[in-house]
Amino acid sequence: MALAARRKQLVMRSHAAYLALGSLVAASALVAFHPRAPLFVLGSAAIPLALSFFVGACFDRVTNTRQLPAPRATFFFFCAWLCETLETAVIAHVVGARLSVPSVIAVECAISLARSAVAFVPGGLGVQDLGYTTALAALGVPHEAAAAFALVKRAKEVAWIATGFAVSSLMRDRRTKGAAPPLSIGTPGGWPSASAPSSGASPG
């Protein structure tokens, strides 16, 4: 339980760091959404970033999780957010949406904030798709390309989910086949059948 909570705290820290960096690097693109969007993103990152350090200090006091490599784990989580940004840039290029690096970061910052605000919606269904089309349209991307981007992004997630289910099912089948069959009454190795003659009894 403590390790799971610690992991959530590190994810929150890395996400906040990503948003803070994005508000600075992509400030020129964020103003396309709203003139004060960079300040809003920076403020949205500052609160959870400070909270993550406070929660981490509390964990270090009451548990033995201080031995976890928190900086290294935060770095890897941060790299995962950067990979998401790289994926967005690749998909945008495929569908014909020409975006600069600050624009790609601005889109991902806006969408990640929107998904965090409605975390109760499974997979950000609807919120993510509408958010991408709206954000891309605000950056001057044609509506057709924006809609294609949202579809490809969602299809990618569906493909990963299907792959995960397939691999999980395959591993479950292998474990089932490798397990020893249960012993049952009346079978070799199990209890003797009621119809089997007892030892020492004569057949007649």
MARGUZA-651516 format. One record per residue: x, y, z of N, C-alpha, C in turn; residue in one letter; residue number from 1. Coordinates in steps of 0.1 Angstrom, whole numbers, plus 5000, padded with zeros to 4 digits. Layout:
N
BALO;X;Y;Z;X;Y;Z;X;Y;Z;A;NUM
...
end
This chain:
204
BALO;5008;4988;5000;5000;5000;5000;5009;5013;5000;M;1
BALO;5019;5012;5008;5028;5024;5009;5035;5026;4996;A;2
BALO;5040;5015;4990;5047;5016;4977;5038;5021;4966;L;3
BALO;5025;5017;4966;5016;5022;4956;5013;5037;4957;A;4
BALO;5012;5041;4970;5010;5055;4972;5022;5063;4969;A;5
BALO;5034;5058;4971;5047;5064;4968;5048;5066;4953;R;6
BALO;5044;5055;4945;5044;5056;4931;5035;5067;4926;R;7
BALO;5023;5068;4931;5014;5079;4927;5020;5093;4930;K;8
BALO;5027;5094;4941;5033;5106;4944;5044;5110;4934;Q;9
BALO;5052;5100;4930;5062;5103;4920;5057;5106;4907;L;10
BALO;5046;5099;4903;5039;5103;4890;5034;5117;4890;V;11
BALO;5028;5121;4902;5023;5135;4903;5034;5145;4902;M;12
BALO;5046;5141;4908;5057;5150;4907;5062;5152;4893;R;13
BALO;5064;5141;4886;5069;5141;4872;5059;5148;4863;S;14
BALO;5046;5146;4865;5036;5153;4857;5037;5168;4859;H;15
BALO;5038;5172;4872;5039;5186;4875;5051;5192;4869;A;16
BALO;5062;5185;4870;5075;5190;4864;5073;5192;4849;A;17
BALO;5066;5182;4842;5064;5183;4828;5056;5195;4824;Y;18
BALO;5045;5198;4832;5036;5209;4829;5044;5222;4832;L;19
BALO;5052;5223;4842;5060;5235;4845;5069;5238;4833;A;20
BALO;5076;5228;4829;5085;5230;4817;5078;5233;4805;L;21
BALO;5066;5227;4803;5058;5230;4791;5053;5244;4791;G;22
BALO;5049;5249;4803;5044;5263;4803;5055;5273;4800;S;23
BALO;5067;5270;4802;5078;5279;4798;5082;5277;4784;L;24
BALO;5084;5265;4779;5089;5262;4766;5078;5265;4755;V;25
BALO;5065;5262;4759;5054;5264;4749;5046;5276;4752;A;26
BALO;5051;5286;4759;5043;5298;4762;5038;5305;4750;A;27
BALO;5046;5305;4739;5041;5312;4727;5030;5305;4720;S;28
BALO;5029;5292;4722;5018;5284;4716;5006;5284;4725;A;29
BALO;5008;5284;4738;4997;5283;4747;4988;5295;4747;L;30
BALO;4993;5307;4743;4985;5319;4742;4975;5318;4731;V;31
BALO;4976;5308;4722;4966;5306;4712;4953;5301;4718;A;32
BALO;4954;5294;4729;4942;5289;4736;4936;5300;4745;F;33
BALO;4945;5308;4752;4940;5319;4760;4952;5327;4764;H;34
BALO;4951;5341;4764;4962;5349;4767;4969;5345;4780;P;35
BALO;4962;5340;4790;4968;5337;4803;4970;5322;4805;R;36
BALO;4969;5314;4794;4971;5300;4795;4984;5296;4801;A;37
BALO;4995;5302;4797;5008;5298;4803;5009;5300;4818;P;38
BALO;5003;5311;4823;5002;5313;4837;4993;5302;4844;L;39
BALO;4982;5299;4837;4973;5289;4843;4980;5275;4844;F;40
BALO;4987;5271;4833;4994;5259;4833;5005;5258;4844;V;41
BALO;5013;5269;4845;5023;5270;4855;5018;5269;4869;L;42
BALO;5007;5276;4871;5000;5275;4884;4995;5262;4887;G;43
BALO;4990;5255;4877;4984;5241;4879;4996;5231;4882;S;44
BALO;5008;5235;4877;5019;5226;4880;5025;5229;4894;A;45
BALO;5025;5241;4898;5032;5245;4910;5026;5239;4922;A;46
BALO;5013;5238;4923;5006;5233;4935;5009;5218;4937;I;47
BALO;5006;5209;4926;5009;5195;4928;5024;5192;4930;P;48
BALO;5033;5201;4924;5047;5199;4926;5051;5201;4940;L;49
BALO;5046;5211;4946;5049;5214;4960;5043;5203;4969;A;50
BALO;5031;5199;4966;5024;5189;4973;5031;5176;4973;L;51
BALO;5037;5172;4961;5044;5160;4960;5056;5159;4969;S;52
BALO;5063;5170;4970;5075;5171;4979;5071;5170;4994;F;53
BALO;5059;5176;4997;5054;5175;5011;5050;5161;5014;F;54
BALO;5043;5154;5005;5039;5140;5007;5051;5131;5008;V;55
BALO;5061;5134;4999;5073;5125;4999;5080;5126;5013;G;56
BALO;5081;5139;5018;5087;5140;5031;5080;5133;5042;A;57
BALO;5066;5133;5041;5058;5126;5051;5061;5111;5050;C;58
BALO;5062;5105;5038;5064;5091;5036;5078;5088;5042;F;59
BALO;5088;5096;5040;5101;5093;5045;5102;5093;5060;D;60
BALO;5092;5100;5067;5092;5100;5081;5085;5088;5087;R;61
BALO;5074;5083;5080;5066;5073;5086;5069;5059;5080;V;62
BALO;5076;5058;5069;5078;5045;5063;5093;5044;5060;T;63
BALO;5097;5032;5055;5111;5030;5051;5113;5032;5036;N;64
BALO;5104;5039;5029;5105;5041;5015;5115;5051;5011;T;65
BALO;5122;5057;5021;5133;5067;5017;5144;5060;5010;R;66
BALO;5144;5047;5010;5155;5040;5003;5152;5038;4988;Q;67
BALO;5139;5042;4984;5136;5041;4970;5144;5052;4962;L;68
BALO;5148;5049;4950;5155;5059;4942;5145;5069;4936;P;69
BALO;5140;5078;4944;5130;5087;4940;5134;5096;4928;A;70
BALO;5146;5102;4928;5150;5111;4917;5150;5103;4904;P;71
BALO;5156;5091;4904;5156;5083;4892;5143;5079;4887;R;72
BALO;5134;5075;4896;5120;5071;4893;5113;5083;4887;A;73
BALO;5114;5095;4893;5108;5107;4888;5113;5110;4874;T;74
BALO;5126;5108;4871;5132;5110;4858;5126;5101;4848;F;75
BALO;5124;5088;4851;5118;5079;4841;5104;5082;4839;F;76
BALO;5096;5086;4849;5082;5090;4847;5082;5103;4838;F;77
BALO;5091;5112;4840;5091;5124;4832;5094;5121;4817;F;78
BALO;5103;5111;4815;5106;5106;4802;5094;5100;4795;C;79
BALO;5085;5094;4803;5073;5088;4797;5064;5099;4792;A;80
BALO;5063;5111;4799;5055;5122;4794;5062;5128;4781;W;81
BALO;5075;5128;4781;5081;5133;4769;5079;5123;4757;L;82
BALO;5078;5110;4759;5075;5101;4749;5061;5103;4744;C;83
BALO;5052;5106;4753;5038;5110;4748;5038;5122;4739;E;84
BALO;5046;5131;4742;5048;5143;4733;5053;5139;4720;T;85
BALO;5064;5131;4720;5070;5126;4707;5060;5119;4699;L;86
BALO;5052;5110;4706;5041;5103;4698;5031;5112;4692;E;87
BALO;5027;5123;4699;5018;5133;4694;5024;5139;4681;T;88
BALO;5037;5143;4682;5043;5149;4670;5043;5140;4658;A;89
BALO;5046;5127;4660;5046;5117;4649;5032;5116;4643;V;90
BALO;5022;5114;4652;5009;5112;4646;5004;5125;4639;I;91
BALO;5008;5137;4644;5004;5149;4638;5010;5150;4624;A;92
BALO;5023;5146;4623;5030;5145;4610;5023;5136;4600;H;93
BALO;5019;5124;4605;5013;5114;4597;4999;5119;4591;V;94
BALO;4991;5126;4599;4978;5130;4594;4979;5144;4586;V;95
BALO;4991;5149;4585;4993;5161;4578;4992;5174;4585;G;96
BALO;4992;5173;4599;4991;5185;4607;5005;5190;4610;A;97
BALO;5010;5201;4604;5023;5206;4606;5024;5214;4619;R;98
BALO;5030;5209;4629;5030;5216;4642;5045;5218;4646;L;99
BALO;5048;5230;4652;5061;5232;4658;5062;5225;4671;S;100
BALO;5075;5224;4676;5077;5217;4689;5069;5224;4700;V;101
BALO;5069;5237;4701;5061;5244;4712;5047;5241;4711;P;102
BALO;5042;5240;4698;5027;5237;4696;5024;5223;4701;S;103
BALO;5032;5213;4698;5030;5200;4703;5030;5199;4718;V;104
BALO;5039;5206;4724;5040;5206;4739;5028;5213;4745;I;105
BALO;5023;5223;4738;5011;5231;4743;4999;5222;4742;A;106
BALO;4998;5214;4732;4986;5205;4730;4986;5195;4741;V;107
BALO;4998;5188;4743;4999;5178;4753;4996;5183;4767;E;108
BALO;5002;5195;4770;4999;5201;4783;4984;5204;4786;C;109
BALO;4978;5209;4776;4963;5212;4777;4955;5199;4779;A;110
BALO;4958;5189;4771;4951;5177;4772;4953;5169;4785;I;111
BALO;4966;5169;4789;4969;5162;4802;4962;5169;4814;S;112
BALO;4961;5182;4813;4954;5189;4824;4939;5186;4823;L;113
BALO;4933;5186;4811;4919;5183;4810;4916;5168;4815;A;114
BALO;4925;5159;4811;4923;5145;4816;4924;5144;4831;R;115
BALO;4933;5152;4837;4935;5151;4851;4923;5157;4858;S;116
BALO;4916;5167;4852;4904;5173;4858;4893;5164;4858;A;117
BALO;4892;5155;4848;4881;5145;4847;4886;5131;4848;V;118
BALO;4894;5129;4858;4901;5116;4859;4891;5105;4862;A;119
BALO;4879;5108;4866;4868;5098;4868;4862;5092;4855;F;120
BALO;4865;5099;4844;4860;5094;4831;4870;5083;4826;V;121
BALO;4866;5071;4823;4875;5060;4819;4882;5064;4806;P;122
BALO;4895;5064;4807;4903;5067;4795;4901;5081;4789;G;123
BALO;4895;5090;4797;4892;5103;4792;4883;5103;4779;G;124
BALO;4874;5093;4779;4866;5091;4767;4858;5103;4764;L;125
BALO;4859;5108;4752;4851;5120;4749;4859;5133;4752;G;126
BALO;4864;5134;4764;4872;5146;4768;4884;5147;4760;V;127
BALO;4892;5136;4759;4904;5136;4751;4902;5139;4737;Q;128
BALO;4892;5132;4731;4889;5134;4716;4885;5148;4713;D;129
BALO;4876;5153;4721;4871;5167;4719;4883;5177;4721;L;130
BALO;4890;5174;4732;4901;5183;4735;4912;5184;4724;G;131
BALO;4915;5173;4718;4925;5173;4708;4920;5181;4695;Y;132
BALO;4908;5178;4691;4903;5185;4679;4902;5200;4682;T;133
BALO;4897;5204;4694;4896;5218;4697;4910;5225;4698;T;134
BALO;4919;5218;4704;4933;5224;4706;4940;5226;4692;A;135
BALO;4939;5215;4684;4945;5216;4671;4939;5226;4662;L;136
BALO;4926;5227;4663;4919;5237;4655;4923;5251;4659;A;137
BALO;4925;5253;4672;4929;5267;4677;4943;5270;4672;A;138
BALO;4951;5260;4669;4965;5262;4664;4965;5263;4649;L;139
BALO;4953;5263;4643;4953;5265;4628;4953;5252;4620;G;140
BALO;4951;5240;4627;4951;5228;4619;4937;5226;4613;V;141
BALO;4936;5222;4601;4923;5219;4595;4915;5209;4603;P;142
BALO;4901;5211;4602;4893;5202;4610;4894;5188;4606;H;143
BALO;4896;5185;4593;4897;5171;4589;4910;5165;4595;E;144
BALO;4921;5172;4595;4933;5167;4601;4932;5165;4616;A;145
BALO;4925;5175;4622;4924;5174;4637;4915;5162;4640;A;146
BALO;4904;5159;4633;4896;5148;4635;4903;5135;4633;A;147
BALO;4912;5134;4622;4919;5122;4619;4930;5120;4630;A;148
BALO;4935;5131;4635;4945;5129;4646;4938;5123;4658;F;149
BALO;4927;5128;4662;4920;5122;4674;4916;5107;4672;A;150
BALO;4912;5104;4660;4909;5090;4657;4921;5081;4658;L;151
BALO;4932;5085;4652;4944;5077;4653;4949;5076;4667;V;152
BALO;4948;5086;4674;4953;5086;4688;4944;5076;4696;K;153
BALO;4931;5076;4694;4923;5067;4701;4925;5053;4696;R;154
BALO;4927;5051;4683;4929;5037;4678;4942;5031;4683;A;155
BALO;4952;5040;4685;4964;5035;4691;4962;5029;4705;K;156
BALO;4954;5036;4713;4951;5032;4727;4943;5019;4727;E;157
BALO;4933;5018;4717;4925;5006;4716;4934;4994;4712;V;158
BALO;4944;4997;4703;4953;4986;4699;4962;4981;4710;A;159
BALO;4967;4990;4719;4975;4986;4730;4966;4979;4740;W;160
BALO;4954;4983;4743;4945;4976;4752;4943;4961;4747;I;161
BALO;4940;4960;4734;4937;4947;4728;4950;4938;4729;A;162
BALO;4961;4944;4727;4974;4937;4728;4976;4932;4742;T;163
BALO;4973;4940;4752;4975;4937;4766;4965;4925;4770;G;164
BALO;4953;4926;4765;4944;4915;4768;4948;4902;4762;F;165
BALO;4953;4903;4749;4958;4891;4742;4970;4884;4749;A;166
BALO;4979;4893;4753;4991;4887;4760;4987;4882;4774;V;167
BALO;4978;4888;4781;4974;4883;4794;4966;4870;4792;S;168
BALO;4958;4869;4782;4951;4856;4780;4961;4845;4776;S;169
BALO;4971;4848;4768;4981;4838;4764;4988;4833;4776;L;170
BALO;4993;4842;4785;5000;4839;4797;4991;4830;4807;M;171
BALO;4979;4834;4807;4970;4826;4816;4968;4812;4811;R;172
BALO;4967;4810;4798;4965;4797;4792;4978;4789;4794;D;173
BALO;4989;4795;4793;5002;4788;4795;5003;4783;4810;R;174
BALO;4999;4791;4819;5000;4787;4833;4990;4776;4836;R;175
BALO;4978;4777;4829;4968;4766;4831;4973;4753;4826;T;176
BALO;4979;4753;4814;4985;4740;4808;4996;4735;4816;K;177
BALO;5004;4744;4822;5016;4739;4829;5013;4734;4844;G;178
BALO;5001;4737;4848;4997;4733;4862;4994;4718;4862;A;179
BALO;4997;4712;4874;4994;4697;4875;4979;4695;4876;A;180
BALO;4973;4685;4869;4959;4683;4870;4954;4679;4884;P;181
BALO;4943;4683;4889;4938;4680;4902;4935;4665;4903;P;182
BALO;4937;4659;4915;4934;4645;4917;4919;4644;4920;L;183
BALO;4913;4633;4915;4899;4631;4917;4897;4617;4922;S;184
BALO;4885;4614;4928;4882;4601;4934;4880;4591;4923;I;185
BALO;4886;4579;4924;4885;4569;4915;4895;4569;4903;G;186
BALO;4904;4579;4904;4914;4580;4893;4927;4575;4899;T;187
BALO;4937;4571;4890;4950;4567;4895;4956;4578;4902;P;188
BALO;4962;4575;4914;4968;4586;4922;4959;4592;4932;G;189
BALO;4945;4590;4930;4936;4596;4939;4931;4586;4949;G;190
BALO;4920;4589;4955;4914;4579;4965;4908;4567;4957;W;191
BALO;4908;4555;4963;4903;4543;4956;4888;4545;4954;P;192
BALO;4884;4539;4943;4870;4540;4939;4862;4531;4949;S;193
BALO;4849;4534;4951;4841;4527;4960;4838;4513;4955;A;194
BALO;4839;4511;4941;4836;4498;4935;4849;4489;4935;S;195
BALO;4860;4495;4939;4873;4487;4938;4873;4478;4950;A;196
BALO;4877;4465;4949;4878;4455;4960;4889;4459;4970;P;197
BALO;4886;4458;4983;4896;4461;4993;4907;4451;4993;S;198
BALO;4918;4454;4998;4930;4445;4998;4927;4434;5008;S;199
BALO;4930;4421;5004;4928;4410;5012;4914;4403;5011;G;200
BALO;4905;4409;5004;4891;4404;5003;4891;4394;4992;A;201
BALO;4884;4383;4993;4883;4373;4982;4872;4377;4973;S;202
BALO;4873;4374;4960;4863;4378;4950;4850;4371;4952;P;203
BALO;4851;4359;4958;4838;4352;4958;4832;4353;4972;G;204
end
